[in-house]
């Protein structure tokens, strides 16, 4: 024991507090992986003493890892992880415990696949939770490769290892990735509880299992979580029904608006057709009027030309008579009067047609 640690221990005792059970983290690890499995418990004095103690030396760490290799079923490593999750939350010792457990699991035959090694190192490219769990549970635990001289696990030991190995992985994932307790429960249900329940074929066996179940806390927590999940699903269903009702009302409202818009569109279409017909009628009428006007213009033009030719002819003849020697003034006078009368008559005729 170092002098600084001795001074810390003496100070604790002089304060009248309970002496620490564990003066260093090494003490806790030795008890965890000792010859006899004991229930791990920590007092505040233990935490203060272990925190004040120096970190594990390399040789000491090597010896403790060799001791931990005797935990072939990983039940003691699971106990250590659970203790850490309970007592070392946001505590400096949590990092040391996590580093030690990582090495224990990394060296264990059940964690030798590359996908599990990546999860232990918490690499960004590590396998997903489902893939890692499948890689762990898919192994033949009764036929794992142990160091030379180690005997194979018995059937009960292999099943204990399978259970504890999955527990260690789930606790590790919660510590490193922060997965929720609800997801851990679902993974435990899919990995163990579901198969165990399926083996209970008769009502009598189910009744016996329910009546003789010893761990009421675990059962209560599981049932409470499932009840909360059911309540959450019920709330989601109520919300979905409410959203469906609102959507139905909205759809009905939109349907009414669509019918009104369709009626307006049909009315506008009918009005457009009527306007198109009216415009077509006006166009044809305009074309007819243009044809009539063109014809009237041609008639008037022809008549005016004939009138002008006639009157010009009279004036030309009168002018010719006026130029003779002696001039025939009376002829010019007669032709001029006739031309003037003809033009006046034409003017009056045109005025009458216009009016």
QUIPERA-V738329 format. One record per pair of residues at least 4 apart in sequence whose C-alpha atoms are under 8 Angstrom apart, sorted by the first residue. I is the first residue (numbers start at 1). J is the second residue. If there is no record, write none. Layout:
# QUIPERA-V738329
i->(I | I)
j->(J | J)
This chain:
# QUIPERA-V738329
i->(1 | 1 | 2 | 3 | 4 | 4 | 5 | 5 | 5 | 5 | 5 | 5 | 6 | 7 | 8 | 8 | 8 | 9 | 9 | 9 | 9 | 9 | 10 | 11 | 12 | 12 | 12 | 12 | 12 | 13 | 13 | 13 | 17 | 18 | 19 | 20 | 20 | 20 | 20 | 21 | 21 | 21 | 21 | 22 | 22 | 22 | 22 | 22 | 23 | 23 | 23 | 23 | 23 | 24 | 24 | 24 | 24 | 24 | 24 | 25 | 25 | 25 | 25 | 25 | 26 | 26 | 26 | 26 | 27 | 28 | 29 | 29 | 30 | 30 | 30 | 31 | 31 | 32 | 32 | 32 | 32 | 32 | 32 | 32 | 33 | 33 | 33 | 33 | 33 | 33 | 34 | 37 | 40 | 40 | 40 | 41 | 42 | 42 | 42 | 43 | 44 | 45 | 46 | 47 | 48 | 49 | 50 | 51 | 51 | 56 | 56 | 57 | 58 | 59 | 60 | 61 | 62 | 63 | 64 | 65 | 65 | 65 | 65 | 66 | 68 | 68 | 69 | 69 | 69 | 71 | 71 | 71 | 72 | 72 | 73 | 73 | 73 | 73 | 73 | 73 | 73 | 74 | 74 | 74 | 74 | 74 | 75 | 75 | 75 | 75 | 76 | 77 | 77 | 77 | 77 | 78 | 78 | 78 | 78 | 78 | 79 | 80 | 81 | 81 | 81 | 81 | 81 | 82 | 82 | 83 | 83 | 84 | 84 | 84 | 84 | 85 | 85 | 85 | 88 | 88 | 88 | 89 | 90 | 92 | 93 | 94 | 95 | 96 | 97 | 98 | 99 | 100 | 101 | 102 | 102 | 102 | 103 | 104 | 105 | 105 | 106 | 106 | 106 | 106 | 107 | 107 | 108 | 109 | 109 | 109 | 110 | 110 | 110 | 110 | 110 | 111 | 111 | 111 | 112 | 112 | 113 | 113 | 114 | 115 | 115 | 115 | 115 | 115 | 115 | 116 | 116 | 116 | 116 | 116 | 117 | 118 | 118 | 118 | 118 | 118 | 119 | 119 | 119 | 119 | 120 | 122 | 122 | 127 | 127 | 128 | 129 | 129 | 130 | 131 | 132 | 133 | 133 | 133 | 134 | 135 | 136 | 136 | 137 | 137 | 139 | 140 | 141 | 141 | 141 | 141 | 141 | 142 | 142 | 142 | 142 | 142 | 143 | 143 | 144 | 146 | 146 | 146 | 153 | 153 | 154 | 155 | 156 | 157 | 158 | 159 | 160 | 161 | 162 | 163 | 164 | 165 | 166 | 167 | 168 | 169 | 170 | 170 | 171 | 172 | 173 | 173 | 173 | 174 | 174 | 174 | 179 | 179 | 180 | 181 | 182 | 182 | 183 | 184 | 185 | 185 | 186 | 187 | 188 | 188 | 189 | 189 | 190 | 190 | 191 | 192 | 193 | 194 | 195 | 196 | 200 | 200 | 201 | 201 | 202 | 203 | 204 | 205 | 206 | 207 | 208 | 209 | 215 | 216 | 217 | 218 | 219 | 220 | 221 | 222 | 223 | 224 | 225 | 226 | 227 | 228 | 229 | 230 | 231 | 232 | 233 | 234 | 235 | 236 | 237 | 238 | 239 | 240 | 241 | 242 | 243 | 244 | 245 | 246 | 247 | 248 | 249 | 250 | 251 | 252 | 253 | 254 | 255 | 256 | 257 | 258 | 259 | 260 | 261 | 262 | 263 | 264 | 265 | 266 | 267 | 268 | 269 | 270 | 271 | 272 | 273 | 274 | 275 | 276 | 277 | 278 | 279 | 280 | 281 | 282 | 283 | 284 | 285 | 286 | 287 | 288 | 289 | 290 | 291 | 292 | 293 | 294 | 295 | 296 | 297 | 298 | 299 | 300 | 301 | 302 | 303 | 304 | 304 | 305 | 306 | 307 | 307 | 307 | 307 | 308 | 308 | 309 | 310 | 310 | 311 | 311 | 311 | 311 | 311 | 311 | 312 | 312 | 313 | 314 | 314 | 314 | 314 | 314 | 315 | 315 | 315 | 315 | 315 | 316 | 317 | 317 | 317 | 318 | 318 | 318 | 318 | 318 | 318 | 318 | 319 | 319 | 320 | 321 | 321 | 321 | 321 | 321 | 322 | 322 | 322 | 322 | 322 | 323 | 323 | 324 | 328 | 329 | 330 | 331 | 332 | 333 | 334 | 335 | 336 | 337 | 338 | 339 | 340 | 341 | 342 | 343 | 344 | 345 | 346 | 347 | 348 | 349 | 350 | 351)
j->(5 | 6 | 6 | 7 | 8 | 53 | 9 | 23 | 49 | 52 | 53 | 54 | 10 | 11 | 12 | 49 | 52 | 13 | 19 | 20 | 23 | 49 | 14 | 15 | 16 | 17 | 18 | 19 | 45 | 17 | 18 | 19 | 45 | 45 | 45 | 43 | 45 | 46 | 49 | 42 | 43 | 45 | 46 | 27 | 28 | 46 | 49 | 50 | 27 | 46 | 49 | 50 | 53 | 28 | 49 | 50 | 51 | 53 | 54 | 29 | 50 | 53 | 55 | 56 | 30 | 56 | 60 | 64 | 31 | 32 | 33 | 64 | 34 | 64 | 67 | 37 | 38 | 37 | 38 | 40 | 76 | 77 | 79 | 80 | 37 | 67 | 68 | 70 | 71 | 76 | 67 | 76 | 79 | 80 | 83 | 83 | 46 | 47 | 87 | 47 | 48 | 49 | 50 | 51 | 52 | 53 | 93 | 92 | 93 | 60 | 61 | 61 | 62 | 63 | 64 | 65 | 66 | 67 | 68 | 69 | 100 | 103 | 104 | 70 | 77 | 104 | 104 | 107 | 108 | 75 | 76 | 77 | 108 | 161 | 157 | 158 | 160 | 161 | 162 | 164 | 165 | 78 | 161 | 164 | 165 | 168 | 79 | 160 | 161 | 164 | 80 | 81 | 101 | 104 | 168 | 82 | 164 | 165 | 167 | 168 | 83 | 84 | 85 | 101 | 168 | 171 | 172 | 86 | 171 | 87 | 88 | 88 | 89 | 94 | 97 | 89 | 171 | 175 | 92 | 93 | 94 | 94 | 94 | 96 | 97 | 98 | 99 | 100 | 101 | 102 | 103 | 104 | 105 | 106 | 120 | 121 | 107 | 108 | 111 | 120 | 111 | 112 | 117 | 120 | 111 | 112 | 112 | 144 | 145 | 146 | 136 | 139 | 141 | 144 | 165 | 116 | 117 | 136 | 116 | 117 | 117 | 135 | 118 | 119 | 126 | 127 | 131 | 132 | 135 | 120 | 127 | 132 | 135 | 136 | 121 | 122 | 123 | 125 | 126 | 127 | 123 | 126 | 127 | 132 | 172 | 126 | 176 | 131 | 132 | 132 | 133 | 173 | 134 | 135 | 136 | 137 | 166 | 169 | 138 | 139 | 165 | 166 | 162 | 166 | 144 | 144 | 153 | 158 | 159 | 161 | 162 | 152 | 153 | 154 | 155 | 158 | 152 | 153 | 152 | 150 | 151 | 152 | 157 | 158 | 158 | 159 | 160 | 161 | 162 | 163 | 164 | 165 | 166 | 167 | 168 | 169 | 170 | 171 | 172 | 173 | 174 | 184 | 175 | 176 | 177 | 178 | 179 | 178 | 179 | 180 | 183 | 184 | 184 | 185 | 186 | 225 | 187 | 188 | 189 | 222 | 190 | 191 | 192 | 193 | 193 | 194 | 194 | 195 | 195 | 196 | 197 | 198 | 199 | 200 | 205 | 206 | 205 | 206 | 206 | 207 | 208 | 209 | 210 | 211 | 212 | 213 | 219 | 220 | 221 | 222 | 223 | 224 | 225 | 226 | 227 | 228 | 229 | 230 | 231 | 232 | 233 | 234 | 235 | 236 | 237 | 238 | 239 | 240 | 241 | 242 | 243 | 244 | 245 | 246 | 247 | 248 | 249 | 250 | 251 | 252 | 253 | 254 | 255 | 256 | 257 | 258 | 259 | 260 | 261 | 262 | 263 | 264 | 265 | 266 | 267 | 268 | 269 | 270 | 271 | 272 | 273 | 274 | 275 | 276 | 277 | 278 | 279 | 280 | 281 | 282 | 283 | 284 | 285 | 286 | 287 | 288 | 289 | 290 | 291 | 292 | 293 | 294 | 295 | 296 | 297 | 298 | 299 | 300 | 301 | 302 | 303 | 304 | 305 | 306 | 307 | 308 | 346 | 309 | 310 | 311 | 342 | 343 | 346 | 312 | 343 | 313 | 314 | 339 | 315 | 338 | 339 | 340 | 342 | 343 | 316 | 339 | 317 | 318 | 335 | 336 | 338 | 339 | 319 | 332 | 335 | 336 | 339 | 320 | 321 | 332 | 335 | 322 | 331 | 332 | 333 | 334 | 335 | 336 | 323 | 332 | 324 | 327 | 328 | 329 | 331 | 332 | 327 | 328 | 329 | 331 | 332 | 327 | 328 | 328 | 332 | 333 | 334 | 335 | 336 | 337 | 338 | 339 | 340 | 341 | 342 | 343 | 344 | 345 | 346 | 347 | 348 | 349 | 350 | 351 | 352 | 353 | 354 | 355)
